[in-house]
């Protein structure tokens, strides 16, 4: 449970400059564990921020942009996330977070 709290503290720190808003104005780099399906497309299965890890239980939406792939996720704690994968740099970023 302490790992979960540390991860949420990182998110809260990033959002502190906009306490009335949940949406972030800048993206935060994160680590994402993926599953590559039979078509080779990677699907997020776990999100890691610092020492905290959250299991993805549902992909709510996904869409493409010229240089990014976006995923709207629901994690085991009920939180919603929008993460994006930069296809050129192979980096993952958190762009939106709403705690359940």
Backbone as a printed PyTorch tensor [residue, N CA C, xyz], in Angstrom:
tensor([[[  0.8190,  -1.1960,   0.0000],
         [  0.0000,   0.0000,   0.0000],
         [  0.8660,   1.2640,   0.0000]],

        [[  2.0320,   1.2180,   0.6380],
         [  2.8850,   2.4040,   0.6630],
         [  3.3860,   2.7510,  -0.7250]],

        [[  3.6410,   1.7370,  -1.5730],
         [  4.0580,   2.0180,  -2.9450],
         [  2.9670,   2.7680,  -3.6990]],

        [[  1.7190,   2.3700,  -3.4750],
         [  0.5890,   3.0290,  -4.1160],
         [  0.5110,   4.4850,  -3.6780]],

        [[  0.6760,   4.7190,  -2.3790],
         [  0.6380,   6.0950,  -1.8700],
         [  1.7510,   6.9470,  -2.4630]],

        [[  2.9590,   6.3930,  -2.5660],
         [  4.0810,   7.1490,  -3.1340],
         [  3.8050,   7.5310,  -4.5770]],

        [[  3.2150,   6.6170,  -5.3420],
         [  2.8790,   6.9190,  -6.7280],
         [  1.8500,   8.0250,  -6.8310]],

        [[  0.8070,   7.9610,  -5.9790],
         [ -0.2060,   9.0030,  -5.9860],
         [  0.3740,  10.3370,  -5.5380]],

        [[  1.3300,  10.3200,  -4.6150],
         [  1.9660,  11.5610,  -4.1840],
         [  2.6730,  12.2310,  -5.3550]],

        [[  3.2770,  11.4190,  -6.2350],
         [  3.9250,  11.9740,  -7.4230],
         [  2.9210,  12.6440,  -8.3430]],

        [[  1.7680,  12.0330,  -8.4980],
         [  0.7150,  12.6220,  -9.3270],
         [  0.1940,  13.8990,  -8.6710]],

        [[ -0.0560,  13.8400,  -7.3660],
         [ -0.5550,  15.0160,  -6.6520],
         [  0.4260,  16.1700,  -6.7250]],

        [[  1.7180,  15.8860,  -6.6390],
         [  2.7340,  16.9320,  -6.7530],
         [  2.6590,  17.5920,  -8.1180]],

        [[  2.4940,  16.7860,  -9.1650],
         [  2.4120,  17.3300, -10.5220],
         [  1.1730,  18.1870, -10.7090]],

        [[  0.0940,  17.8750,  -9.9770],
         [ -1.1600,  18.6120, -10.1310],
         [ -1.2910,  19.7830,  -9.1610]],

        [[ -0.3580,  19.9210,  -8.2420],
         [ -0.4670,  20.9340,  -7.1950],
         [ -0.5900,  22.3640,  -7.7360]],

        [[  0.0100,  22.6450,  -8.8910],
         [ -0.0620,  23.9980,  -9.4460],
         [ -1.4590,  24.3360,  -9.9690]],

        [[ -2.3180,  23.3310, -10.1280],
         [ -3.6950,  23.5370, -10.5920],
         [ -4.6450,  22.7600,  -9.6980]],

        [[ -4.8090,  23.1650,  -8.4320],
         [ -5.5970,  22.3610,  -7.4970],
         [ -7.0560,  22.1930,  -7.8750]],

        [[ -7.6230,  23.1120,  -8.6450],
         [ -9.0360,  22.9870,  -8.9890],
         [ -9.2480,  22.1490, -10.2440]],

        [[ -8.1570,  21.7410, -10.8990],
         [ -8.2730,  20.9830, -12.1360],
         [ -7.6630,  19.6040, -11.9520]],

        [[ -8.2440,  18.6390, -12.5870],
         [ -7.6830,  17.2980, -12.5950],
         [ -6.7570,  17.1380, -13.7910]],

        [[ -7.0970,  17.7840, -14.9140],
         [ -6.3090,  17.6200, -16.1180],
         [ -4.9610,  18.3090, -15.9780]],

        [[ -3.9240,  17.6270, -16.4270],
         [ -2.5770,  18.1670, -16.3490],
         [ -2.3100,  19.0280, -17.5700]],

        [[ -1.5120,  20.0900, -17.3900],
         [ -1.1780,  20.9430, -18.5220],
         [  0.1190,  20.5090, -19.1840]],

        [[  0.9220,  19.7460, -18.4960],
         [  2.1270,  19.1760, -19.0840],
         [  2.1320,  17.6860, -18.8070]],

        [[  2.7480,  16.9400, -19.6850],
         [  2.7810,  15.4890, -19.5380],
         [  3.8900,  15.0770, -18.5750]],

        [[  3.6650,  13.9740, -17.8810],
         [  4.6410,  13.4140, -16.9570],
         [  5.1220,  12.0820, -17.5230]],

        [[  6.4350,  11.8920, -17.5760],
         [  6.9690,  10.6200, -18.0690],
         [  6.6550,   9.5050, -17.0880]],

        [[  6.2660,   8.3750, -17.6450],
         [  5.9040,   7.2080, -16.8400],
         [  6.4650,   5.9540, -17.5030]],

        [[  6.3900,   4.8490, -16.7850],
         [  6.7520,   3.5530, -17.3540],
         [  5.4660,   2.7590, -17.5420]],

        [[  5.3890,   2.0550, -18.6510],
         [  4.1950,   1.2770, -18.9610],
         [  4.6230,  -0.1200, -19.3950]],

        [[  4.0140,  -1.1120, -18.7700],
         [  4.2290,  -2.4990, -19.1580],
         [  3.1060,  -2.8670, -20.1220]],

        [[  3.4800,  -3.4360, -21.2600],
         [  2.4990,  -3.7160, -22.3050],
         [  2.4470,  -5.1950, -22.6460]],

        [[  1.3460,  -5.5390, -23.2870],
         [  1.1540,  -6.8610, -23.8510],
         [  1.0620,  -6.6900, -25.3580]],

        [[  1.8570,  -7.4390, -26.0890],
         [  1.7900,  -7.3890, -27.5470],
         [  0.8760,  -8.5040, -28.0250]],

        [[ -0.2240,  -8.1230, -28.6280],
         [ -1.1980,  -9.0990, -29.1170],
         [ -0.7300,  -9.7850, -30.3790]],

        [[ -1.6020, -10.5920, -30.9390],
         [ -1.2490, -11.3600, -32.1290],
         [ -0.9510, -10.4700, -33.3300]],

        [[ -1.4590,  -9.2410, -33.3300],
         [ -1.1670,  -8.3240, -34.4350],
         [  0.0780,  -7.4930, -34.1710]],

        [[  0.6960,  -7.6850, -33.0000],
         [  1.9190,  -6.9600, -32.6780],
         [  1.6860,  -5.6020, -32.0590]],

        [[  0.4240,  -5.1990, -31.9040],
         [  0.1290,  -3.9070, -31.2870],
         [  0.2750,  -4.0210, -29.7750]],

        [[  0.9550,  -3.0580, -29.1870],
         [  1.1480,  -3.0770, -27.7400],
         [ -0.0600,  -2.4730, -27.0370]],

        [[ -0.5170,  -3.1560, -26.0010],
         [ -1.6400,  -2.7000, -25.1920],
         [ -1.1640,  -2.5590, -23.7520]],

        [[ -1.3530,  -1.3840, -23.1320],
         [ -0.9030,  -1.1880, -21.7450],
         [ -1.5780,  -2.1640, -20.7850]],

        [[ -0.7890,  -2.7400, -19.8780],
         [ -1.2960,  -3.6660, -18.8620],
         [ -1.0080,  -3.1830, -17.4470]],

        [[  0.0300,  -2.3580, -17.2830],
         [  0.4170,  -1.8670, -15.9590],
         [  1.1060,  -0.5140, -16.1350]],

        [[  0.7920,   0.4270, -15.2410],
         [  1.3960,   1.7570, -15.2500],
         [  2.2530,   1.8970, -13.9980]],

        [[  3.4520,   2.4660, -14.1620],
         [  4.3420,   2.6560, -13.0280],
         [  4.7910,   4.1150, -12.9600]],

        [[  4.6400,   4.6870, -11.7480],
         [  5.1480,   6.0310, -11.4700],
         [  5.9380,   5.9110, -10.1770]],

        [[  7.2290,   6.1610, -10.2510],
         [  8.0710,   5.9760,  -9.0740],
         [  7.9940,   4.5320,  -8.6270]],

        [[  7.7210,   4.3150,  -7.3540],
         [  7.5950,   2.9600,  -6.8140],
         [  6.1750,   2.4120,  -6.9160]],

        [[  5.2220,   3.2380,  -7.3240],
         [  3.8290,   2.7990,  -7.4040],
         [  3.5100,   2.1370,  -8.7300]],

        [[  2.6870,   1.0930,  -8.6760],
         [  2.2430,   0.3900,  -9.8790],
         [  0.7430,   0.1780,  -9.8160]],

        [[  0.0790,   0.3330, -10.9750],
         [ -1.3620,   0.1480, -11.0680],
         [ -1.6650,  -0.7780, -12.2300]],

        [[ -2.4630,  -1.7870, -11.9780],
         [ -2.8630,  -2.7290, -13.0120],
         [ -4.0140,  -2.1360, -13.8310]],

        [[ -3.9040,  -2.2210, -15.1400],
         [ -4.9470,  -1.7520, -16.0480],
         [ -6.0030,  -2.8490, -16.1420]],

        [[ -7.2580,  -2.4800, -15.8420],
         [ -8.3320,  -3.4720, -15.9400],
         [ -9.1930,  -3.2690, -17.1830]],

        [[ -9.1000,  -2.0720, -17.7810],
         [ -9.9360,  -1.8200, -18.9640],
         [ -9.3340,  -0.7090, -19.8050]],

        [[ -9.3290,  -0.9170, -21.1200],
         [ -8.9850,   0.1350, -22.0730],
         [-10.3140,   0.7700, -22.4650]],

        [[-10.5360,   2.0120, -22.0400],
         [-11.8100,   2.6800, -22.3020],
         [-11.8880,   3.2460, -23.7120]],

        [[-10.7310,   3.6600, -24.2360],
         [-10.6800,   4.2420, -25.5760],
         [ -9.2300,   4.2310, -26.0330]],

        [[ -9.0330,   4.3770, -27.3160],
         [ -7.6940,   4.5200, -27.8800],
         [ -7.8150,   5.2870, -29.1860]],

        [[ -6.7980,   6.0830, -29.4850],
         [ -6.8080,   6.8320, -30.7330],
         [ -5.3830,   7.1630, -31.1350]],

        [[ -5.2360,   7.5440, -32.3980],
         [ -3.9330,   7.8400, -32.9670],
         [ -3.8130,   9.3110, -33.2880]],

        [[ -2.6160,   9.8350, -33.1400],
         [ -2.2420,  11.1680, -33.6000],
         [ -1.0000,  10.9680, -34.4750]],

        [[ -0.5560,  11.9900, -35.1900],
         [  0.5860,  11.7830, -36.0890],
         [  1.8210,  11.1570, -35.4270]],

        [[  2.1680,  11.5660, -34.2060],
         [  3.3700,  11.0200, -33.5690],
         [  3.0940,  10.3030, -32.2530]],

        [[  1.8240,  10.1490, -31.8810],
         [  1.4820,   9.5250, -30.6050],
         [  0.3410,   8.5270, -30.7650]],

        [[  0.3370,   7.5470, -29.8560],
         [ -0.8090,   6.6590, -29.6810],
         [ -1.3530,   6.9420, -28.2870]],

        [[ -2.6380,   7.2140, -28.1800],
         [ -3.2690,   7.5490, -26.9040],
         [ -4.1240,   6.3900, -26.4120]],

        [[ -4.1490,   6.2220, -25.0770],
         [ -4.9820,   5.2130, -24.4400],
         [ -5.6840,   5.8380, -23.2430]],

        [[ -6.9810,   5.6570, -23.1570],
         [ -7.7290,   6.0310, -21.9550],
         [ -7.9420,   4.7400, -21.1830]],

        [[ -7.4570,   4.7030, -19.9320],
         [ -7.4280,   3.4830, -19.1320],
         [ -8.2350,   3.6230, -17.8660]],

        [[ -8.6380,   2.4800, -17.3550],
         [ -9.1940,   2.3870, -16.0140],
         [ -8.3260,   1.3910, -15.2630]],

        [[ -7.8600,   1.7840, -14.0720],
         [ -7.0110,   0.8960, -13.2880],
         [ -7.8270,   0.2320, -12.1910]],

        [[ -7.2170,  -0.7380, -11.5300],
         [ -7.9000,  -1.5750, -10.5520],
         [ -8.5310,  -0.7640,  -9.4150]],

        [[ -8.0040,   0.4120,  -9.1200],
         [ -8.5660,   1.2610,  -8.0550],
         [ -9.7060,   2.1430,  -8.5550]],

        [[-10.0660,   2.0370,  -9.8460],
         [-11.1560,   2.8240, -10.4140],
         [-10.7260,   4.1530, -11.0150]],

        [[ -9.4440,   4.5000, -10.9050],
         [ -8.9500,   5.7600, -11.4710],
         [ -8.9400,   5.6870, -12.9900]],

        [[ -9.0860,   6.8640, -13.6180],
         [ -9.0120,   6.9540, -15.0750],
         [ -7.7490,   7.7020, -15.4590]],

        [[ -7.1080,   7.2250, -16.4790],
         [ -5.8510,   7.7800, -16.9680],
         [ -5.9480,   7.9720, -18.4670]],

        [[ -5.2780,   8.9890, -18.9830],
         [ -4.9970,   9.0630, -20.4160],
         [ -3.4850,   9.1070, -20.5240]],

        [[ -2.9480,   8.1200, -21.2180],
         [ -1.5100,   8.0550, -21.4210],
         [ -1.2380,   8.0850, -22.9150]],

        [[ -0.0390,   8.5090, -23.2630],
         [  0.3050,   8.5180, -24.6850],
         [  1.6960,   7.9270, -24.8810]],

        [[  1.8560,   7.3010, -26.0120],
         [  3.1250,   6.6960, -26.3860],
         [  3.6810,   7.4710, -27.5610]],

        [[  4.8680,   8.0410, -27.3780],
         [  5.5490,   8.7510, -28.4620],
         [  6.2220,   7.6910, -29.3230]],

        [[  5.7300,   7.5340, -30.5310],
         [  6.2190,   6.4620, -31.3930],
         [  7.6270,   6.7180, -31.9170]],

        [[  8.0800,   7.9710, -31.8990],
         [  9.4340,   8.2760, -32.3730],
         [ 10.4870,   8.0310, -31.2960]],

        [[ 10.1800,   8.3900, -30.0420],
         [ 11.1560,   8.2580, -28.9560],
         [ 10.9060,   7.0270, -28.0880]],

        [[  9.7900,   6.3530, -28.2930],
         [  9.3790,   5.1900, -27.5080],
         [  9.2240,   5.5350, -26.0240]],

        [[  8.7430,   6.7400, -25.7280],
         [  8.5100,   7.1950, -24.3560],
         [  7.0090,   7.2300, -24.0770]],

        [[  6.6420,   6.9260, -22.8270],
         [  5.2590,   7.0030, -22.3800],
         [  5.0870,   8.2150, -21.4810]],

        [[  3.9220,   8.8690, -21.5820],
         [  3.6280,  10.0410, -20.7640],
         [  2.1870,   9.9800, -20.2480]],

        [[  2.0150,  10.4800, -19.0440],
         [  0.6820,  10.6440, -18.4560],
         [  0.2000,  12.0350, -18.8170]],

        [[ -0.9700,  12.1190, -19.4640],
         [ -1.4970,  13.4280, -19.8530],
         [ -2.7550,  13.8160, -19.0760]],

        [[ -3.4170,  12.8180, -18.4360],
         [ -4.6350,  13.0950, -17.6890],
         [ -4.7900,  12.0260, -16.6100]],

        [[ -5.2360,  12.4310, -15.4300],
         [ -5.4610,  11.4970, -14.3410],
         [ -6.6360,  11.9670, -13.5150]],

        [[ -7.5420,  11.0520, -13.2150],
         [ -8.6770,  11.3490, -12.3420],
         [ -8.7800,  10.2270, -11.3300]],

        [[ -8.5530,  10.5630, -10.0730],
         [ -8.6010,   9.5700,  -8.9960],
         [-10.0590,   9.1650,  -8.7620]],

        [[-10.2600,   7.8710,  -8.5190],
         [-11.6180,   7.3560,  -8.2970],
         [-12.2020,   7.8950,  -7.0010]]])
